[in-house]
Amino acid sequence: MSETGLLEDENGELSCWWHGGKPDYKAYHDNEWGVPLDDDIRLFEKICLEGFQAGLSWYTILSKRENFRKAFAGFDFNIVAKFTPEDEERLVKDAGIVRHIGKIRSTINNANRALELVEEKGSLAAYFWSHEPSIEARPEQADYASLRQITMSDASKAISKDLKKRGWSFVGPTTVYAFMQSSGIVNDHVEGCPCRVLREQQRSEFIRPHLR
């Protein structure tokens, strides 16, 4: 990787540095990370998995994602909200996921809080996208030196504070910012990565959901 934060593959193609050239990780970078998302189930999945990542690498979580999906009913929060203590016991014994009882209970709790948020706001998508930062609130430069310093933002702090008031857990401002990056609410592909241009095009064509 150069000081630009770009990684060059064997074909001479550039991309963000952080996937390290791992094929499955690069596929995530190329096809998912930063794509604007308005599907409530997938948004719930993303924010839960970001919570599970705390203290771990994202690649660890990504490699277990299919196991997480099986364990948590595809992250359908309508179903997860009904999980019982027996489900907690099942999950904490599941070697295919991160067996952290606090994070498991948090996911079940957050599913119930998600139901409340949908009832109030119309959808999770409408709620999260209502916090999309303005162009003026974003860094002037999208270079590696600028982007690498950002671990949270005013928007992620505001979302985190509001979610915690609503009873959500494992939604600190750093976790929320990573969620915003992955769901396309911000575009943090490095300048020079072809995905940055693609994501900007996708974001320009994306129809923002509206609050109820």
C-alpha positions, 0 to 999 in steps of 0.5 A: 500500500502506498501513502495514498491508501490504495492497494494495487492488484496483479492486474494493476487495478487500485482499490482501498487498502483495508481489504488487504487483497483477501478475495472475499474481503475485496468482494465485500469492498467492491460489491457491498461496502458503501452501497446506499441501502434502504432495506430495514432487515439489512440495516438492522443486520449491519448495525448489529454486526458492527456491534458484534465487531467491537474489540474484533476485526471486521473480517472476523465478523464477515467470515462468520456472517452467514452463521450469524444470519442462520443464528439470528433468523436472517436478522429479521427483527420481527422474529428476533424480538421474540427470542427467549432465554432458551434462544440466548442459551442456544446462541451462546453455545453456537461456535459459529458466531461470537459467543458474547452474551452481552452482545447476544442480549443486545441484539435481541433488545435492539430488535424490540427497540427497532420495532418501536422505531419503525412504529414511530418513524415508519422505517429504520431506513427513514430514521437513519437516512434522516441523519445523512450529513450535508456535503458541507459536513464532510471532509473536503478531501477524500484522500487517505490522510483525511479519511483515516483520521475519521472514526466518528462524526457529528452525525454518528454521535447524534445517532448514537446518543438518540439510539441510547436514549431509546434503549439501544445498546452497543451503538457507540459513535464509532460503531454507528460511524462504521455502520454509516460507512457500510450502508452508504450514508457516507462514501468513504472509499478513498480518492482513486478507488474506482468504487468511490466514483461508482458509489457517488453515482449510486448515491445520486440515483438513490431515492432517500426514504422519508420519515412518517 
